[in-house]
Amino acid sequence: MMIERFSKPMLAALIGAAFLVACSDDDTASKSQEDNQKEAFESEYKAHEYHPVLIKNATVLTATGDKIEQGKVLFSDGKIVAVGEEVEIPDDDNLEVIDAVGKWVTPGLIDVHSHLGVYPAPSVASSADGNEMTSPVTADVWAEHSVWPQDPQFQLALAGGVTSLQILPGSANLVGGRGVTLKNVPGRSVMEMKFPGAPYGLKMACGENPKRVYGEKGMAPMTRMGNVAGYRKSWIDAKEYMNKWDDYEAGKGNGQPPKRDLRLESLAGVLRGEILIQNHCYRADEMLVMMEIANEFGFKVTTFHHAVESYKIADKLAENDVCSAMWSDWWGFKQEAYDMVESNVALVDKAGACAVVHSDSATVIQHLNKEAAKAMTSGNRLGMDIAPAHAIKWITLNAAKAIGVDDMTGSLEEGKMADIVLWDGNPFSVYTKAEKVYVDGALMFDRNNDKFQPASDFELGIIEPEENRL
Amino acid sequence: MSKVLKSLTGFLLAMTFVMTDVKAETILIKNAKVYTMTSAGTLDNADILIEDGLIRNIGEDLSAAGATTINGEGRVVTAGIFALANQIGLVEIGAIEGTNDAANQLEGLGASFRVDDVFNPKSTLVPMNRAGGVTRTLITPYNGLSLFAGYAAIMDMTGDYESLILSDVGIFATYGEYAAGLTGGSRASALHELESAFNQGKEFLNNPEAIKSGQYRDLDYSLGDLEAIGRLLEGEIPLVISVNRANDILTIIEFSQKHQIKLVLSGVAEGWKVSEQIAEAGVPVMVNPMDNIPSSFESLGKRYDNAALLSKAGVDVMFKGSSHNADNVRQAAGNAVAYGMPYEKALAAMTSIPARVFGGASNYGKLMPGFKAELVVWSGDPFEVTTYPEAVIIDGKQQSLMTRSTRLEQRYKDISNDNNTFYRK
C-alpha cells in the first residue's frame, strides 16, 4: 500500500538496502520476494479488534460543515458505516448501542504539530531528541527515530480527544528532517504507531531560529538572506540527485544505481510530490519568499506552521492552496511572534485558505477543542458568523489536509477511518471532556472505565510501587 | 514617590486619591449576574452603581441621573482578574534581552531585588491583558544568582505612569531541582543556603547597627538582602517559595515553622499528596491548573485536579499564569472547575484570595459598596472559552479595550479589498 507512494528510483534504493541487510543472513536471504520489498520503517500498525458501535441521540459535528441534532453514528470493522438522523441499524448481536443524550460526537482531533515522543516528559537532556542542531540541513534525520513510545504525554493527548498527530523535528535547522504521522495508540515501537499510508512531512524553518543557532556558531546561516541561500542550494542539490536517479531509471549511464544519499532522498521526495513540506514560518513576508522558492524549484509548501502572520497574506495563501497551522493566542515570546491577532485563524478561513489550529505543546494538544473555540469567538467578535459545525474543521478535516491524510480521516463520512470522539457535552466549552475516544473503530480511551485508560511503562510504580503515576 | 502606596487600607486616603486622580464618572450596570464574593453571594439580576471610582451601591432597580449605563442582561460581573506571578511591564519580547528586566546577575542582589520601579506601563502586555479582563497584577522577578529572586509588587493595569498599588508584598525564592542547580547540585546545599540566609538575617535583626557600621564579622549577604530577610523574619511579608515534590513541600513548611515566617507555596505540583499538611500549616498556594505535564522528576505527580484536591482539604488556592497571556488564567480556572474545584473558589483564586494573601483586600476583590470599582462585565461565564470582556472598569473608569492586536485586526480584516495596508490607520 504505502510502497505505491514512493517513486521507482527510491523503491529500488529501498529494496537494495533491504537486500544488503538480507545478504548477511542466509535465512533472511531466502525470504520471499514480497518480504524483501518491505520498505524500512514501514507502518506495522494494526487497528485493534472491536465490536460494531452505534452512537445515537448525540449532537454530531461531521466536520463537513454539518451539525446533526439527535444524530446517529454507526461504525464497524474500523470504518464509519453511516452518519445521520436516521441510519439503517444492522441486525448484529455484537452491536453496542450508546445512548448519547446531551453528548456530542466529532471526528478524532488531529494535531499537525507535535513533539510528543521526541521531547518526552520528563523534560531531561537524556531524552530530548527533537532537534539535530549539528548542521543547517539535516533532511536525512527522521523524527520517528527519536520517538519514545513510552512518553506518558501520548496518553494525556488521547484523553484530550487526539487520535492522530504529526511528530516533527525541531526548528533549529533550515531543513530539520522528516516528520512522521502517528495514530495515537500504544506501541512497543514507533512502527506500531505509524499512520498507514500517511505521507512523510519534511520540516523546514524560516526566520529567527536557524540564523540564531548557526550564526552564534559563526557559520551560515547568520541572516535571513543566509537562510534563503541555504534552502536554494539544497534544492539545487536535490534536483541533481533526482535527475541522476531518473537517468538510471531510464537505463542511461553504466547501469549502476547512484549511491543513496539520505539527505537528498528526502529533498527529492518533496520534488516528486511524495513528501509534504511542513514549514515553521511566522512572518508573512517570509512565507511569501518561501512560496517563491517553491515556485523556483517546482514543489509545493503544504503547510506553514506557527503562521502568526497568515492573516496578512490570507488571500495569497488561498491562491496557492497552502494551509496555515496556527495558535489561538500565543504571542510575544520572540519578535517574529509579535504581530499576533486572535482572529488569525478566522481571517485565514474567511479568505478561503486552509486554516488549522495546532499545538506545538504537550498541554495545548489536550485542549485543541478549546483553542478552536477561542479562535471561533475571536472571529465572531469581528463580525463573522462562525459556528462550531464549521470551526471543528480547524482541528479535524483541515488538519488532515495539512498532513495529507484527509482522504482517510478527519471527518465523519462513510468509509473513512472510524476515528471518533464522544464528548460529555459541547466540545466548544471549557468544562467539556472527551468521554470515549475511538481509533479505527476501537475504543482506546474511556474516562469512566479504567480498563480503557492506557498507561505507559513510565507510569508504573514511579511514585508509589503499588500504584500508577496517576 | 513611587514607593508611596497608591491605595491604602484607610478609606479616607483611598477617597482622597480617587477624588484627585479619576474623573468623577457615574456608571450604572443594569440587570447583571453579580459575583459579589461577600456574604450576599451571587446576585442573579442586580444593578451596580459606580461613582467617584467606587462601588456606591449594588441592588435592584438602581438609578442615577446622567449615569453611563451598561446593559448587563445576560452578562456576568466579577472583580477584575488579579494576575499572579508574571513579568507584565518587565518584559516586552521574551527572546529579546534588552526588553527583559526580570532578572539580575549581580552578586549580593537577591532577596532585595526590586522591580516595580522599572515597570513599563506602556508595554503592549498591559492593554493586551487588560482587554482580557486583568485589572491588577503581581509582578515578580526571576532568580538570578541567588535562591532569592526578590520582591514582588502589585501594579494596576491602567497603563498610567503611576501604576503601583503596593510594593514589597512578598519575597520570591526557589527550592527543589532548580535551587539545587544554583547552589552546587544538591537540595541539601540549597537548604543549607536557606538556613544560612535566615540565620544571618536573625543576626542582622539582633545587631543591626554593628553590622551596618562594619563592626561585626563579615556576613555572606549584602545589607539589602539581610534587611529583606529580616522583614520575612519579622513576619511583615511572606516568603513565596517555588517547590514541587511532596517531601520538598514538607521540608519547606517545616523550615518556615522553625523560622516562624509567613509562607506561600508556588508551583506545588504534588501538593495534593500532602494537602492535609499544607492545610494544617495554614499555607496558601499558587498553582497552574492548566499544567498536568510531569515535566521534571520533582513534578511526577502533577495532575489537573491538584487545585480541587488542595481546595477540598481547606487550603487557600490561587492561580498563577504567564505574562503575555496572563488573561488565559480564566480558562485555567475553568479547567480547575472541570476537574472538581467549586466555581466560586476558582473565581476567588484569581481575585479575592491573592488580595488577602498579598494585600489590597480592604478595597478590592469583593463587589460591595465602598470598595474600589475594579470589575469586569463579561459576555457570559468568565471561565468559558467563548466569553470575553465587554467592559473593564478600573478605579471607576471604563478602560480602553483597544490593543496593538486589535489595531492589526482592523488593518487586515478586509485584506482582499485593498492590499495597500500601510496607509490604513
Interface residues (C-beta under 8 A of the other chain):
Chain A: A121 P122 S123 V124 P152 Q153 L156 E208 Y311 K312 I313 A314 D315 D329 W330 W331 G332 F333 K334 Q335 Y338 D339 M340 V341 E342 S343 L347 A351 A362 T363 Q366 H367 K370 A373 K374 M376 T377 R381 L382 F428 S429 V430 Y431 T432 K433 I462 I463 R469 L470
Chain B: E92 I93 G94 A95 I96 T124 L125 M128 M290 D291 N292 I293 P294 S295 S296 F297 S299 L300 G301 R303 S323 H324 N325 N328 Q331 G334 N335 V337 A338 F383 E384 V385 T386 T387 Y388 S405 T406 L408 E409 Y412 K413 I415 S416 N419 T421
